[in-house]
C-alpha cells in the first residue's frame, strides 16, 4: 500500500473526506472545527496520512495525534475521530477563490486525480463543503 503524510487536516461527512491543505496559519484547523460544529467528524488535524488502495485515496490520522485538534488561542482539544475515510475533495486553503461559479479543478495525490476547491471567505463555506460531501457538485 502506497502512503505519505500531508501537512493537512481532514474531516468526514457521509462516509467521504475533505482534505484541507495549505500553509501554517491558512485556516485548516479552523475549517475543520467549523465543519465539526455542523456535524462533520474529525479525521485528522495538522498531519494527515493519505494512502492508496485499489485506486482510491484514503485519509487517516497518525496514531500520535488521532482524536486531537488544535484550536488557536484555546489549546489542543479531544474529538471523536474516524478513519481511514475515502477522500472525495481537496481544498487548498492558501488559494483564495474569486469566481462566483469556479471552474472544475483537480489536484493529484498519490498519482490519483481529485476534485479541488480554493478557500472561500464566507461564513457559509463550511456548510457548503459538507453539502458537497453529501451530494457532490452539479
C-alpha positions as CSV (number, residue, x, y, z in Angstrom):
1,X,0.0,0.0,0.0
2,X,1.4,3.4,-1.0
3,X,1.1,6.2,1.5
4,X,2.5,9.6,2.5
5,X,1.9,12.2,5.2
6,X,0.5,15.6,4.2
7,X,0.6,18.9,6.1
8,X,-3.2,18.9,6.1
9,X,-6.4,18.5,8.1
10,X,-9.3,16.3,7.2
11,X,-13.0,15.9,8.1
12,X,-15.5,13.3,7.2
13,X,-19.2,13.5,6.3
14,X,-21.5,10.9,4.8
15,X,-18.5,8.4,4.5
16,X,-16.4,10.9,2.5
17,X,-13.5,13.0,3.5
18,X,-12.3,16.5,2.6
19,X,-8.6,17.3,3.0
20,X,-7.6,20.9,3.7
21,X,-4.1,21.7,2.5
22,X,-2.2,25.0,2.9
23,X,0.5,26.8,4.7
24,X,0.6,27.1,8.5
25,X,-2.0,29.6,9.6
26,X,-4.1,29.3,6.5
27,X,-7.2,28.1,8.4
28,X,-7.1,24.3,8.1
29,X,-7.8,23.6,11.7
30,X,-10.4,26.4,11.9
31,X,-12.3,25.0,8.9
32,X,-12.2,21.5,10.5
33,X,-13.6,22.9,13.7
34,X,-16.4,24.8,11.9
35,X,-17.3,21.6,10.0
36,X,-17.3,19.6,13.2
37,X,-19.7,22.1,14.8
38,X,-22.0,21.5,11.8
39,X,-21.9,17.7,12.1
40,X,-18.7,16.6,10.4
41,X,-16.3,14.2,12.1
42,X,-12.6,14.8,12.5
43,X,-10.3,12.5,10.5
44,X,-7.0,14.3,11.3
45,X,-5.6,17.7,12.2
46,X,-2.3,19.2,11.0
47,X,-0.9,16.0,9.6
48,X,-2.9,13.6,7.6
49,X,-1.8,10.1,6.4
50,X,-3.0,9.5,2.8
51,X,-2.9,6.0,1.4
52,X,-3.8,4.4,-1.9
53,X,-5.9,1.2,-2.1
54,X,-7.3,-0.1,-5.3
55,X,-7.2,3.4,-7.0
56,X,-8.9,5.2,-4.1
57,X,-7.1,7.7,-1.8
58,X,-7.9,7.4,1.9
59,X,-7.2,9.8,4.7
60,X,-6.4,8.9,8.4
61,X,-4.6,10.3,11.4
62,X,-1.1,9.4,12.5
63,X,-1.5,7.4,15.7
64,X,0.1,10.0,17.9
65,X,-2.5,12.7,17.1
66,X,-5.6,10.7,16.4
67,X,-8.6,12.4,18.0
68,X,-6.8,15.7,18.7
69,X,-7.3,19.1,17.1
70,X,-5.7,22.4,17.8
71,X,-7.8,25.5,18.4
72,X,-5.6,28.5,18.3
73,X,-5.9,30.5,21.5
74,X,-7.7,27.7,23.2
75,X,-5.3,24.7,23.1
76,X,-5.4,21.1,22.0
77,X,-8.9,19.6,22.1
78,X,-10.0,16.0,22.2
79,X,-12.6,15.0,19.5
80,X,-14.4,11.9,18.1
81,X,-12.5,10.8,15.1
82,X,-12.8,8.3,12.2
83,X,-10.6,6.9,9.6
84,X,-9.4,5.8,7.2
85,X,-12.0,7.6,5.0
86,X,-12.1,7.8,1.2
87,X,-11.1,11.3,0.0
88,X,-13.7,13.0,-2.2
89,X,-12.4,16.6,-2.2
90,X,-9.3,18.7,-1.5
91,X,-9.5,22.3,-0.5
92,X,-6.4,24.5,-0.9
93,X,-6.6,27.0,1.9
94,X,-3.7,29.0,0.7
95,X,-5.5,29.9,-2.6
96,X,-8.5,32.3,-2.5
97,X,-11.5,31.7,-4.8
98,X,-12.6,34.8,-6.6
99,X,-15.0,33.4,-9.1
100,X,-18.7,33.2,-8.3
101,X,-19.0,29.9,-10.2
102,X,-15.5,28.5,-10.2
103,X,-14.2,26.1,-12.9
104,X,-13.8,22.4,-12.1
105,X,-10.2,21.9,-10.8
106,X,-8.2,18.9,-9.9
107,X,-5.2,18.0,-7.9
108,X,-3.0,14.9,-7.8
109,X,-2.4,12.9,-4.6
110,X,-0.6,9.6,-4.9
111,X,-1.0,9.7,-8.7
112,X,-4.8,10.0,-8.4
113,X,-6.8,12.9,-9.6
114,X,-9.1,14.5,-7.0
115,X,-11.6,17.5,-7.2
116,X,-10.0,20.7,-5.9
117,X,-11.6,23.9,-4.5
118,X,-9.9,27.1,-3.3
119,X,-10.7,28.8,0.0
120,X,-13.9,30.9,0.0
121,X,-14.0,33.7,2.6
122,X,-17.6,33.4,3.5
123,X,-19.5,32.1,6.6
124,X,-21.3,29.5,4.6
125,X,-18.1,27.8,3.3
126,X,-18.0,25.0,5.9
127,X,-21.7,24.2,5.3
128,X,-21.1,24.3,1.5
129,X,-18.3,21.7,1.9
130,X,-20.5,19.5,4.0
131,X,-23.2,19.6,1.3
132,X,-20.6,18.9,-1.3
133,X,-19.6,15.7,0.5
134,X,-23.3,14.7,0.9
135,X,-24.4,15.3,-2.7
136,X,-21.4,16.4,-4.8
137,X,-21.3,19.3,-7.2
138,X,-23.6,19.7,-10.2
